[in-house]
Amino acid sequence: MTNIIWRSHPAPSLSGTVRVPGDKSISHRAIMLGALADGTTHISGFLEGEDCLATMRAFQAMGVAIEHHGEGRVTVHGAGLHGLRAPTAPLDVGNSGTSMRLMAGVLAGQPFASELIGDASLMQRPMRRVTEPLALMGAEIATSERGTAPLAIHGKPLHGIRYTLPVASAQLKSALLFAGLYAEGTTFITETGISRDHSERMLRGFGVEVQQNGATLAIRGGQRLTARDVVVPGDVSSAAFFLVAALIAPEGELLLENVGMNPTRAAVVEILRAMGGDITVANPREAGGEPVADLRVRASRLHGITIDEALVPIAIDEFPIIFIAAACAEGETRASALHELRVKESDRLAVMTAGLRALGVNCEAGEDTMRIRGKAGTAFTGGQVASHGDHRIAMSFAVAALRAAAPVEILDCANVATSFPTFRALAQGVGMQIEESHA
């Protein structure tokens, strides 16, 4: 992959309207459930990033007819619950951990063998938390000695289990729900913390009965899915970069349109408001079974806080950009229970700490904690940081340059295309200055 380098400059103000791309999590699930449904599913607002396109290509490789019309429109001609065909080559899902983990649940119940692979980064990420409970259901999945991909899956008859999730993980929960469709009997999944609920919502939208009793979900095997139209809301994880950009800019305001406000996803808004962020939620409504709203965000004087641990699992993807906000907030911000950051596209706790320190920020990371002492005014020196190929870290440091004394150079930004291919164009449209070069 080409080494793309960004050079992001300080800017005096931001203004304008931004419509962020479709939600990545929902886009993945729309393809998967549409492929397993009876009938034709029409998707609008689909995120055309590399991760979601990898999911699309994987199901095409298993015989599902999918038409990609562009501009966020996709038509999926469902193969039905038992209509997938054996792929003729390993299924390469690139950088997408969501694709690999959720598809493991689907493939575990198929009457054929398959193999899931990915790029160098994904092949280092832990997979046993998914493969071990699937094995309890009767699946046969081989990993590397370290518990990483490739995943060699030999489809077997599955049976329902009762399983308590060891961590709050939407990917693990979803993999077990999808496997539960193929299992004999009922699968019971008990959550130990809040995680995003897109899979349950969408399964119900496709006609599957998913019962909930307190923290326990139950899904009965053998249920058929019925195709439906899916409207994908704007991705709150993508919106978070512009939320923080507007808050830390010296002046100005942004209107972010059509942002998904699912309560199991939108904790970043609550955290930024607690820091003193001026964020107004307007025009709340529903799209495709998901709550959405427009967010008006104004430049604000932020202050440090101790982040509520209960919010951490539902804002885990947004912590790189939350750390940038914390560096621009007067006083100290503390966060704990951040262990999941260690096993993302990079070790985000380590990589963000190194980058913040390279830009002159006073911060300290523990095994699963972070302490940042921020300051008003110029919060960062200029300089160079390494993103380690992590899209969210690259975008976070591009935003940090708004409050820097000099430009910030960010290495290895190619993977931004996996989740937010239009980020740089949208950023420049509201007043940010990000130059791109290739090495």
C-alpha positions in Angstrom: 0.0 0.0 0.0 1.3 3.5 -0.9 2.5 5.5 2.1 0.2 8.5 2.2 1.5 11.4 4.3 -0.8 14.2 5.5 0.4 17.7 6.5 -2.3 19.4 8.5 -2.2 23.1 9.3 -3.5 25.4 12.0 -6.7 27.2 10.9 -8.4 30.3 12.4 -12.0 29.1 12.1 -14.4 26.5 10.8 -17.8 26.9 9.3 -20.3 25.1 7.1 -22.5 22.0 6.9 -21.2 18.4 6.9 -23.0 15.2 6.0 -20.8 12.4 7.1 -20.8 9.0 5.3 -23.1 6.2 6.3 -22.6 4.2 9.5 -19.9 1.5 9.0 -21.4 -0.9 11.5 -24.9 -0.7 10.0 -23.5 -0.9 6.4 -21.7 -4.2 7.2 -24.8 -5.7 8.8 -27.1 -4.6 5.9 -25.0 -6.5 3.4 -24.8 -9.6 5.6 -28.5 -9.8 6.5 -29.6 -8.8 3.0 -27.4 -11.7 1.7 -29.1 -14.2 4.1 -32.6 -12.9 3.5 -35.3 -14.1 1.1 -36.0 -11.4 -1.5 -34.3 -8.2 -2.5 -32.8 -5.7 -0.1 -32.3 -2.1 -1.2 -29.7 -0.2 0.8 -29.2 3.6 0.7 -26.6 5.6 2.6 -24.2 2.6 2.4 -20.6 3.5 3.4 -18.4 3.0 0.4 -15.2 2.5 2.4 -12.8 -0.4 1.9 -14.0 -2.2 5.0 -17.7 -2.4 3.9 -16.7 -3.1 0.3 -14.7 -6.1 1.6 -17.9 -7.5 3.2 -19.7 -7.0 -0.1 -17.0 -8.8 -2.1 -16.9 -11.7 0.4 -20.6 -12.4 0.0 -20.4 -12.0 -3.8 -17.6 -14.7 -3.6 -20.2 -17.0 -2.0 -22.7 -16.6 -4.8 -24.8 -13.6 -3.6 -25.8 -11.3 -6.4 -25.0 -7.7 -5.2 -25.3 -4.6 -7.4 -23.3 -1.6 -6.3 -24.8 1.4 -7.9 -22.5 4.0 -6.3 -23.5 7.1 -4.3 -24.4 4.9 -1.3 -26.9 2.7 -3.1 -26.7 -1.1 -3.1 -29.1 -3.9 -4.1 -28.7 -7.3 -2.5 -30.5 -10.2 -4.1 -30.7 -12.5 -1.0 -29.7 -16.1 -1.3 -31.7 -17.1 1.8 -30.5 -18.5 5.1 -29.1 -21.7 3.5 -28.3 -20.3 0.0 -24.6 -19.4 0.4 -22.1 -21.3 -1.8 -18.6 -22.5 -0.9 -16.0 -19.8 -2.0 -13.3 -21.0 -4.3 -10.5 -19.0 -2.6 -9.9 -17.6 0.9 -12.2 -14.7 1.8 -10.0 -11.6 2.1 -11.7 -8.9 4.3 -8.7 -6.5 4.3 -8.5 -4.4 7.4 -12.0 -5.1 8.7 -12.3 -6.8 12.1 -16.0 -6.4 12.0 -16.2 -8.4 8.7 -14.0 -11.2 10.1 -15.6 -11.6 13.4 -19.3 -11.4 12.3 -18.7 -13.6 9.2 -17.1 -16.2 11.5 -20.6 -16.6 13.1 -22.3 -16.9 9.7 -19.7 -19.3 8.2 -19.6 -21.6 11.3 -23.0 -22.9 10.4 -22.5 -23.5 6.7 -22.2 -27.0 5.1 -18.9 -26.1 3.5 -15.3 -25.2 4.5 -14.1 -21.6 4.2 -11.1 -19.5 5.2 -11.0 -15.8 6.4 -7.9 -13.7 5.9 -7.0 -10.0 6.0 -4.2 -7.5 5.8 -1.1 -7.5 7.9 -2.8 -5.5 10.7 -5.9 -7.6 10.9 -3.9 -10.8 10.9 -2.4 -9.7 14.2 -5.7 -9.0 16.0 -7.1 -11.5 18.6 -9.9 -13.8 17.4 -10.2 -16.4 20.1 -12.9 -14.4 21.9 -15.1 -15.3 18.9 -13.8 -18.7 18.0 -14.0 -20.2 21.5 -17.7 -19.6 22.1 -18.5 -20.6 18.5 -16.6 -23.9 19.3 -19.0 -24.4 22.3 -21.8 -24.3 19.7 -20.1 -27.1 17.8 -18.1 -25.0 15.3 -14.7 -26.2 14.1 -12.5 -23.2 13.6 -8.7 -23.3 13.4 -6.6 -20.2 14.1 -2.8 -19.5 14.3 -1.0 -20.6 17.4 -1.5 -17.0 18.7 -5.2 -17.2 18.2 -5.2 -14.8 15.2 -6.3 -15.2 11.6 -6.3 -17.0 9.2 -9.5 -18.6 10.4 -10.0 -22.0 8.8 -13.7 -22.8 9.3 -15.2 -26.3 8.7 -18.9 -25.9 8.8 -20.6 -28.1 11.3 -24.2 -28.5 12.7 -24.5 -26.0 15.5 -26.5 -26.1 18.7 -27.7 -23.4 21.0 -25.8 -22.4 24.1 -26.1 -20.1 27.1 -23.1 -17.8 27.1 -22.1 -14.8 29.2 -19.9 -12.3 27.3 -16.5 -11.8 29.1 -16.3 -8.2 27.7 -18.8 -5.8 26.3 -18.4 -6.5 22.6 -20.9 -5.9 19.8 -18.7 -8.0 17.4 -18.8 -11.0 19.7 -22.5 -10.6 20.5 -23.3 -10.3 16.8 -21.2 -13.3 15.7 -23.1 -15.5 18.3 -26.5 -14.1 17.2 -25.7 -14.9 13.5 -24.5 -18.3 14.4 -27.7 -18.8 16.5 -29.7 -18.5 13.2 -28.0 -21.8 12.2 -28.2 -23.5 15.6 -30.6 -26.2 16.7 -32.5 -24.8 19.6 -32.2 -21.4 21.2 -29.0 -19.4 21.9 -28.9 -17.2 25.0 -26.4 -14.4 25.2 -25.9 -12.4 28.4 -24.1 -9.1 28.3 -21.9 -7.8 31.1 -21.9 -4.2 29.9 -23.6 -2.1 27.2 -22.5 -2.6 23.6 -24.0 -1.3 20.4 -27.3 -3.0 19.5 -27.4 -2.6 15.7 -27.5 -6.4 15.1 -30.5 -6.9 17.3 -32.3 -4.0 15.8 -31.6 -5.1 12.2 -32.4 -8.8 12.8 -35.8 -7.7 14.1 -36.2 -5.5 11.0 -35.6 -8.5 8.8 -38.3 -10.4 10.6 -36.2 -12.4 13.1 -37.5 -12.7 16.7 -34.8 -11.7 19.1 -36.1 -11.7 22.7 -34.6 -9.6 25.5 -34.9 -10.3 29.2 -32.8 -7.9 31.1 -29.2 -8.3 30.0 -29.9 -11.6 28.1 -30.8 -11.9 24.4 -32.4 -15.1 23.0 -32.5 -16.2 19.4 -34.2 -19.3 18.1 -32.4 -21.2 15.3 -33.9 -21.7 11.8 -35.7 -18.4 11.5 -35.9 -17.1 8.0 -35.1 -13.5 7.1 -37.3 -11.4 4.9 -35.7 -8.7 2.7 -36.4 -5.0 3.5 -35.1 -1.6 2.5 -32.3 -0.3 4.8 -31.6 3.4 5.2 -28.1 3.8 6.8 -27.8 6.9 9.0 -24.6 9.0 9.2 -21.8 7.4 11.2 -21.4 9.0 14.7 -17.9 7.7 14.8 -17.1 9.7 11.7 -19.0 12.7 12.9 -16.9 12.7 16.1 -13.9 14.1 14.2 -15.9 17.1 13.1 -17.6 17.4 16.6 -14.2 17.9 18.1 -12.8 20.0 15.3 -15.7 22.5 15.7 -15.3 22.5 19.5 -11.5 23.1 19.6 -11.3 25.5 16.6 -10.4 29.1 17.7 -13.9 30.1 16.5 -16.8 29.1 14.3 -19.5 26.5 14.2 -20.5 23.4 12.1 -23.9 21.8 11.4 -23.6 18.0 11.1 -26.6 16.5 9.4 -28.2 13.1 9.7 -26.0 11.7 12.4 -26.9 8.3 14.0 -27.8 8.9 17.6 -28.3 5.3 18.7 -27.9 5.4 22.5 -25.5 2.5 22.4 -23.2 4.4 20.1 -23.5 8.2 20.8 -21.8 8.4 24.2 -19.1 10.6 22.6 -21.7 13.4 22.5 -22.4 13.0 26.2 -18.6 13.0 27.0 -17.9 16.1 25.0 -20.9 17.9 26.5 -19.6 17.0 30.0 -16.3 18.7 29.0 -18.2 21.9 28.2 -18.9 21.3 24.5 -21.6 23.4 23.0 -23.5 20.8 21.1 -27.2 21.2 20.2 -29.3 18.2 19.1 -31.9 19.3 16.5 -34.6 17.6 14.4 -34.5 14.2 16.1 -36.1 11.5 14.0 -35.9 7.8 12.9 -34.3 6.4 9.8 -34.2 2.6 9.1 -35.1 1.8 12.7 -32.3 3.9 14.0 -32.6 7.3 15.8 -30.9 10.2 13.9 -30.5 13.9 14.4 -28.7 17.0 13.3 -25.9 18.4 15.5 -25.0 22.1 15.7 -21.5 22.5 17.3 -19.9 25.7 18.3 -16.3 26.5 19.3 -16.1 26.0 23.1 -13.9 26.4 26.1 -13.4 22.8 27.3 -12.4 21.6 30.8 -11.0 18.3 32.0 -13.2 15.6 33.4 -13.1 12.0 34.7 -14.9 10.0 32.1 -17.6 7.7 33.4 -16.5 4.1 33.0 -20.0 3.1 32.0 -19.6 5.2 28.8 -16.3 3.7 27.8 -17.5 0.6 25.9 -20.0 2.7 23.9 -17.4 5.3 23.0 -14.4 3.0 22.6 -13.9 3.8 18.9 -14.0 7.6 19.5 -11.3 7.7 22.2 -8.5 8.8 19.9 -10.4 12.0 19.0 -11.6 12.3 22.6 -7.9 12.4 23.7 -7.4 15.3 21.3 -10.3 17.2 22.9 -8.8 16.4 26.3 -5.5 17.9 25.3 -7.4 21.2 24.4 -9.3 21.2 27.7 -8.2 23.1 30.8 -7.2 20.8 33.6 -6.9 17.1 33.7 -8.9 14.4 32.0 -8.8 10.9 33.2 -10.2 7.7 31.7 -10.0 4.0 32.7 -11.2 0.6 31.6 -9.6 1.3 28.2 -8.2 -2.2 27.7 -10.0 -2.6 24.4 -7.9 0.2 22.9 -4.9 -2.2 23.1 -6.4 -4.6 20.5 -7.8 -2.3 17.8 -6.2 -1.6 14.4 -3.2 -0.6 16.4 -2.5 -0.4 20.1 -4.4 2.9 20.3 -3.4 3.6 23.8 0.3 3.3 23.1 0.2 5.0 19.7 -1.9 8.0 20.9 0.3 8.5 23.9 3.4 8.5 21.7 1.8 11.0 19.2 0.5 13.3 21.9 3.9 13.4 23.6 5.5 14.1 20.2 3.3 17.2 20.0 4.2 18.4 23.5 1.2 17.1 25.5 1.5 16.1 29.1 -0.1 12.7 29.3 0.5 9.3 30.9 -1.0 5.9 29.9 -1.3 2.9 32.2 -2.3 -0.6 31.2 -5.9 0.5 30.7 -5.9 4.1 31.8 -5.1 7.5 30.4 -4.4 10.8 32.1 -4.1 14.0 29.9 -3.3 17.5 31.3 -4.7 19.8 28.7 -4.5 23.6 28.2 -6.4 26.4 26.5 -4.9 28.3 23.6 -2.1 26.5 21.7 -2.3 22.9 22.9 0.2 21.2 20.5 3.6 21.9 19.1 4.0 21.1 15.4 5.8 18.0 14.5 5.5 14.5 13.0 3.5 11.6 14.4 3.1 8.0 13.2 -0.5 6.7 12.7 0.8 3.1 12.4 -1.8 2.6 9.6 -4.7 3.3 12.0 -7.4 5.4 10.3 -8.8 6.9 13.5 -5.4 8.0 14.7 -4.6 9.6 11.4 -7.8 11.6 11.4 -7.5 12.6 15.1 -4.0 14.2 14.6 -5.2 15.9 11.5 -7.9 17.6 13.7 -5.3 18.3 16.4 -3.4 20.7 14.0 -6.3 23.2 14.5 -4.8 24.1 17.9 -1.1 23.5 17.0 1.7 26.1 16.9 2.9 24.7 13.5 1.8 22.1 11.0 1.4 18.4 12.0 2.7 15.8 9.7 1.0 12.4 9.9 2.6 9.3 8.5 0.8 6.2 6.9 -2.7 7.6 6.3 -3.8 5.3 3.5 -6.1 3.3 5.7 -8.4 6.3 6.2 -10.0 4.9 3.0 -11.3 1.9 5.0 -13.7 3.9 7.1 -14.0 7.5 5.8 -12.7 8.0 2.3 -14.1 11.5 2.0 -12.7 12.8 5.3 -10.0 15.1 3.8 -12.4 16.6 1.2 -15.0 17.3 3.8 -12.5 18.8 6.2 -11.1 21.1 3.7 -14.7 22.2 2.7 -15.2 23.6 6.2 -11.9 25.4 6.6 -9.2 22.8 7.6 -6.0 22.6 5.5 -4.7 19.1 4.9 -2.1 18.5 2.2 -1.5 15.0 0.9 1.7 13.5 -0.4 2.9 10.0 -1.4 6.1 8.3 -0.4 
